[in-house]
């Protein structure tokens, strides 16, 4: 027999988890996966793109994937890199 869980238990657990995440963010904890490229690599991607190189060419020259180059350029366009 599956043991019973009192009503509202999961809602309470969600509320506590949400509160914990909020407190962590306020104290400066960063969430998510760490970036797999350095800021200098991102600068190089942007400068090569401005010079007119294609995304595939940039990716090959820096040893990263084309999707990573696209992500860096998307973040640049949003103002994350200057």
N, C-alpha and C positions, 0 to 999 in steps of 0.2 A: 504494500500500500504506500502511495506517495504521501509523505507527511504534509500536513496542511500549513499554509502560510497565512498569517492573519491579514485581513483585508487592509489595504492601504500601505502595506509594507513596501511594495515596489515604488509607489509614489513618494514615500518618505525617503527611500534610498536615492531616487533621482534628484529630489530636492537637496539632499545633503551633498551629493556629488556636484551638483550645479553650484552650490554655495562654495564648496571647496575650490572648484576651478576659478570662480570669480575672485576669491581671496588670493589665490596663487597669482593670477594675472595682475592684481593690484600691487602685489609685492615684487613684480618684475620677472616672474618665471616665464620663459618662452616656451610656446607649445609648437608641436610639429617636428618634422624631420629637419635635420641640419642640412644646410646647403652643401652640395658636393663640388662647388667651384669657389674660387677666391674672388674677392672684389677686383683684383688686378686682371683676372681672366675675364670678368664681366666688362671691365673697361676696354679690354682688347677686342672683345666681340663687338661692342658698340662702335669702336673706332673703325674696325674693318668693315662693318655694315655701312657706316657713313661714307667710307671710301668707295663703296660700290660692290664689295665682294658678296657672293651669294651665301646663303645659309649653309649649304652643304660644304662649300669650300672652307668657310670659317670653321665648321665643325671638324673637318679633317685636319686642318692646320693646327688646331688646339687640342685634338684628341678627345673630343666630346661628341655627344650625339646631336643630330640636327634638332631634335625636340628640345634639348637643353638650350641651344642657341635661340630657338623661337621663344622659349620661356624668358630668357634673359632680355631679349628685345621687347617682349610684351611688358615686362616689369620696367624697362627703361622708358617706354612710351607712357606708362602710368605715373612716371616721375619718381620711381624708387632709386634710380641712379642718376647722377648728374655729371 
